[in-house]
Amino acid sequence: KARLGTFSGIETDVGRERLKRFFTSNGNIFHIRKEIREMLIFAPQSVIKDPPFTKLDLISCRNLLIYLNTELQKKIIPIFHYSLLPNGILFLGSSETISGFVDLFSMADKKWKIYKRRDSIYSAQSIVEFPISRAIAKTNEIIMNKTEVKNITRIAEKVILQSYSPNCVIVTEHGEIIYIHGRTGKYLELTHGEAKMNIFEMAREGLQQELPALIRKVLASRKSLTATGLKIKTNGSFQLVNLTVRPIKEPAMEGALLLIFEEVLPEEKMPVSQKVHYEKKSEKIITELEHELKSTKENLRSTIEELETSNEELKSTNEEMQSTNEEMQSSNEEMETSKEELQSLNEELITVNTELQNKNDELSIINNDMKNLLDSIDIPTIFLDNNLCIKRFTHHATKVINLIPSDIGRPINHIATNLKYEKFIEDAKEVLATLVYKEIELQTNDGVWYQMRILPYRTTSNIIDGLVVTFTHIHKLKSAYQEIHKLNQEVQLAREYSDNIVDTVRDSLLILDKNLKVLSANRSYYKLFHTVSEKTVGKFVYELEDNNWDIPELRKLLEEIIPENSFFEDYEVEYKFKKIGKRKLLLNAREIFQGDKESQLILLAIQSPNIK
């Protein structure tokens, strides 16, 4: 289940932000994200049988040691120490401890049983017993059993007492002596050179021939056998001995043999004639020789059988070795092929490594260029990921938001800002949801104006990978807009003021542009000529009042005299009104400028002294 990374019903145990960040959901089923799953390796590991991992930061071994005996715990704790890096963490269960290995671990948290690896002044390597293969383990088990058998005084004495207490030796099936009782120096002696506790090497003359055959027979039949009248040479003389070999049936000593030496007293000699003495002596020698010959034949037969068995085993072994040799040769060829493939792969890796190094160099140059570019444009910029955590920021961004280098990776809502704006997080989430950028003019606590732009961060693959937030300094522009607005208000007031003055003047006034089109007229003009603005403004002055103003002298004054002299005064014209007939009017004109001299205007004043 953990390997699949699929869980159900965990929303009550895991926070909403953690679920959103590390899981993808399908109803009530949650799947761990692929990038998190690829960071983990699941594998069965036996802390007793398998070789340990190395260079680990953390080992969590909870509620395991309580099921192991003390000996296994003493082996496992040093292995944990070997596997961890310096200052690595060991996490045990609430009922478990590190026993007496206080030189290997120190307590980090007593409540939760968290230990930290300690670099001990004593070498931990010498006490680590690594897990090994079964064959080696079996051999070690035999050695351990042998070691345990060495302490068998009580069992051995029990066996010996069952057979009285003669001089005896307990040996393995291979002749290794594991226990000696009584004085056995008459039958056994140490050999010259390296000390060996093997009874076949230590047997004295007279025992060397009978002993191997007798032991083989007992091992084959698993029954006690006795060889009588053995002549063993001791200190220049011969000692008659009965040798009994008995298999031991105790479970703790299975396969061992008990060798019992019983001395035989020589028969008393009776006085006989010299001839009878020689005959008996000859018969005795013949009997001994026959016995020795019989023993020799048995040993020879046994040796031949063993040799044949050994030859068959050697033949079988030879065939196995030939097969193994062929397999090794095949494996060697495969290894050669693998070596060539690895060499080719190594060359490819070198090429790829070179390309990656070049890419890293290019990326470093691009990164440096980007950093210098962002620092030089003097625009505070912040890069956020999809969870609104800070990825990077420019140096100038610290003027707007209180950022330090260690804030990279933290959520932006954890950082205090200098902005008089409360909807920054809402706007960021809205841009992430709609992918439509936003522009907001806002002010800092110091009164400085910025234009904040929030845009989606698009990769070269057109994938949205966060947001880019920029703050453009618009304080001077904002101040200029305010000044312009203030000036416009003042101009509007001045215009209204001047219009009111013009409207109160009794003389009729017309304002003409350089093409002699009417731009505006005052109230007195409309009243005098009984007209309205729609029939006046935008018309040529010669077209007013049904072309009554199309006077050649007036045209000359306006087109020629005004550009040269800038004004004329008291020009008298006769104007024909519809209701009152002809009347004399006095015209005064003056050239005026609006702003600069390129904007040329003409102010035409009309006096009607005889009209009321």
Secondary structure, 3 states (H helix, E strand, C coil): CCCCCEEECCCCCCCHHHHHHHEEEECCEEEECHHHHCCCCCCCCCCCCCCCCCCEEEEEECCCHHHCCHHHHHHHHHHHHHHEEEEEEEEECCCCCCCCCCCCEEEEECCCCEEEECCCCCCCHHHCCCCCCHHHHHHHHHHHHHHHHHCCHHHHHHHHHHCCCCEEEEECCCCEEEEEECCCCCCECCCCCCCCCEHHHHECCCCCCHHHHHHHHHHHHCCCEEEEEEEEEECCEEEEEEEEEEECCCHHHCCCEEEEEEECCCCCCCCCCHHHHHHHHHHHHHHHHHHHHHHHHHHHHHHHHHHHHHHHHHHHHHHHHHHHHHHHHHHHHHHHHHHHHHHHHHHHHHHHHHHHHHHHHHHHHHHHHHHHHHHHCCCCEEEECCCCEEEEECHHHHHCECCCHHHCCCEHHHCCECECCCCHHHHHHHHHHHCCCEEEEEEECCCCEEEEEEEEEECCCCCEEEEEEEEEECHHHHHHHHHHHHHHHHHHHHHHHHHHHHHHCCCEEEEEECCCEEEEECHHHHHHCCCCHHHCCCCEHHHHHHHCCCCHHHHHHHHHHHHHHCEEEEEEEEEEECCCEEEEEEEEEEEEECCCCCCEEEEEEEECCCCC
